[in-house]
Amino acid sequence: MSDRIARLGNRYHEWVRAHPDAAEDFAAGVEDLLADAGVTYDRVVARVKDWPSFKAKAYKKRDNGEWMYPDPWEDIHDLIGVRVTTFHSTEIPVAIGVLKQSFTVERSVDKTAETRIAGGFGYGSHHLILTVDENSSDIAELAEYKGVSFEVQIRTVLQHAWAEFEHDIRYKRGNEELDPRVDRAFALAAGLIELADQQFDQIAVAQDAAKEDTSRDDVDLTPETLPGVLAMLLGNRFPRSRSENYRFLAEILAADGITTVAELAELLDDGDIADVHGALRYRFHPGQIRLIDDLLLRRFGRDHITRTGEIGVRPALRPQQLARRLKLMRAARILGDDAPDQPVT
């Protein structure tokens, strides 16, 4: 047993030393993917499992005495864990769909459904075991992790608050039985959270249906007005993004000289949208911001990269991501008349 754990420890520490930024890379990669697909989420966080926790999991045995993880390095899939929290539960299946289209799915478990089938209230979350593959090659942050498996937990912010508090209470008590009154209180809280999540879902539906009047062309394109303007121009054809991401959209539109509703409407030409779809072959339904970013790239080519390459939360990666997309557009010969005829390196 000691040799088995010693070998595992050597491999674990060697991998961690070789990938010091793994948690940040996976968080950024998943965050960019969800943002591109227009998924409205609260936050994305990631962690690398520490050695004591990884070792403890490797020691686990089944009731018959057999190892639960015979080859722990290959069988334990949550060395890297990513958590996605959403404001309401209607975004969870959307996020799951985007992730499934971008990675190999090893396992998918709906813990919320399992709890309901059991006839109770409690832990709610969707767990995915995913592997970085060739379909993930355009996620720049994960380029060096091909073949690496990781776990993603997706839950609402209310589910997350309940789970964190419940885990904290039970973890501190160890094997000591919990007071039945506390168990009942947790069950009641879980039921109330489920009801609150349902109300949040209804609010989200009502909010989407309430479109402000943005028909006048004198509306300024600002982070505050863009969601309404795009609701008018695109309807519900493309998912909305997080509210704070519309500041990024306003900045790249202004950098390329798109300042009026009429100019934005011209950019959103159905034929150009179809061309971009055909050239980039999205694995997911692109969100409004990703779509417009690509339409600007189609129209302005390298100039768009020059003008907007340093805008956004990860400017170090943006130019190469845009250059890769531009190369695909050039191969498909769909660039607009305004795009300069320059080679892409």
Buried (B, 14 or more C-beta within 10 A) or exposed (E): EEEBBEEBBEEBEEBBEEBEEBBEBBBBBBBBBBBBBBBBBBEBBBBBBEEEEBBEBBEEEEEEEEBEBEEBBEEBBBBBBBBBBBBBBBBBEBBBBBBBBBBBEEEBEBBBEEBBEEEEBBBBBBBBBBBBEEEBEBBBBBBEBEEBBBBBBBBBBBBBBBBEEBEEEBEEEEEEEEEEEEBEEBEEBBEEBBEEBEEBBEEBEEEEEEBEEBEEEEBEBEBEBBBBBBBBBBEEEBBBBBEEBBBBBBBBBBBBEBEBBEBBBEBBBEEBBEBBBEBBEBBBBBBBBBBBBBBBBBBBBBBBBBBBBEBBEEEEBBBEBBBBBBBBBBEBEBBBEBBEEEEBE
